Amino acid sequence: MPNKLTNLTYLYLYDSSLKKISKSYFNLKTLIIKYNKNKKFQIKNIPSYNNLLTLFLENYNKLKKLPDLLLKINKIYIISCIHIEDLPVNYSTVKEYYFYYTINNKFIKSIYVKINI
């Protein structure tokens, strides 16, 4: 991925081999990662984007915890990430949260919360 996309606001990665996300993407508002093939990619490799508002992660089974550094995040979608723990306490800006996962195509849990402020 190019490192010089400083005006990038929306990034959608599907079926990729992502290792890390460039720190130069400081205007990013929406980040969507689905089916990342790189088993070494860690969610902590997402830099602290001051502008990140929406985070969508799908089929990322290594995910256990979201980083504490997403200060403006207001929408979080976590799909088929079976080891996820609760949201960090300081995610007071979250207005919409969707959590869904299955194991071997068997439905396990779904949570959808929309907060009107």
C-alpha positions in Angstrom: 0.0 0.0 0.0 1.3 3.5 -0.8 2.5 5.6 2.2 1.7 9.0 0.8 -2.1 9.0 0.7 -2.5 11.7 3.3 -6.0 12.8 2.1 -7.4 9.3 2.2 -10.6 9.2 4.3 -12.1 5.8 3.4 -10.1 2.5 3.3 -11.8 -0.8 2.4 -9.6 -3.9 2.4 -11.0 -7.2 1.4 -9.2 -10.5 1.2 -5.8 -8.9 1.5 -2.5 -9.8 3.1 -2.3 -6.6 5.2 0.7 -6.4 7.5 0.2 -2.8 8.7 -1.5 0.4 7.9 0.6 3.4 7.2 0.8 6.1 9.9 0.5 8.7 7.1 -3.2 7.9 6.7 -4.1 10.5 9.4 -7.3 11.7 7.7 -8.8 8.3 7.6 -12.5 8.3 8.8 -13.6 4.9 7.9 -11.6 1.7 8.0 -13.0 -1.7 6.8 -11.0 -4.8 7.0 -12.5 -8.1 5.8 -10.8 -11.5 5.6 -7.3 -10.5 6.1 -5.0 -13.4 5.2 -2.0 -12.2 7.2 -2.0 -14.1 10.5 0.6 -11.7 11.9 -1.5 -8.6 11.5 -2.5 -7.2 14.8 -5.2 -4.6 15.5 -2.6 -2.6 17.5 -0.9 -2.0 14.1 -3.7 0.5 13.4 -2.2 3.9 14.4 -4.1 6.2 16.6 -6.2 8.0 13.9 -7.5 11.2 15.4 -10.3 11.3 12.8 -11.3 7.6 12.6 -15.1 7.4 13.1 -16.0 4.0 11.8 -14.2 0.7 12.2 -15.5 -2.5 10.6 -13.6 -5.8 11.1 -14.8 -9.1 9.8 -13.4 -12.6 10.1 -10.5 -11.6 12.2 -10.2 -14.4 14.7 -7.0 -13.2 16.3 -8.8 -10.1 17.6 -9.1 -10.0 21.3 -9.2 -6.4 22.2 -9.7 -3.1 20.4 -7.0 -0.5 21.0 -7.6 2.3 23.5 -6.4 5.0 21.2 -9.5 5.5 18.9 -10.7 8.6 20.6 -13.4 9.8 18.2 -14.7 6.4 17.1 -18.5 6.3 16.9 -19.4 3.2 14.9 -17.9 -0.2 15.5 -18.8 -3.4 13.6 -17.2 -6.6 14.6 -18.3 -9.7 12.6 -17.1 -13.2 13.1 -14.3 -12.2 15.5 -14.9 -15.0 18.1 -12.3 -14.0 20.7 -13.3 -10.3 21.1 -13.6 -8.9 24.6 -15.7 -5.9 25.6 -15.1 -2.4 24.3 -12.6 -0.3 26.1 -14.1 1.9 28.8 -13.0 5.1 27.2 -15.0 4.6 24.1 -17.6 7.1 25.2 -18.1 8.4 21.7 -19.5 5.2 20.3 -23.1 5.7 19.0 -23.5 2.4 17.1 -22.0 -0.9 17.9 -22.7 -4.2 16.1 -21.2 -7.5 17.2 -22.0 -10.8 15.5 -20.2 -14.1 15.3 -20.7 -17.7 14.3 -18.6 -20.9 14.7 -18.7 -23.4 11.9 -21.6 -21.5 10.4 -23.6 -21.9 13.6 -25.0 -18.6 15.0 -23.5 -17.9 18.4 -24.1 -14.2 19.4 -25.4 -11.0 18.0 -25.5 -7.6 19.7 -26.6 -4.3 18.1 -26.7 -1.1 20.1 -27.6 2.3 18.7 -27.4 5.2 21.1 -29.2 8.4 20.3 -27.6 11.3 21.9 
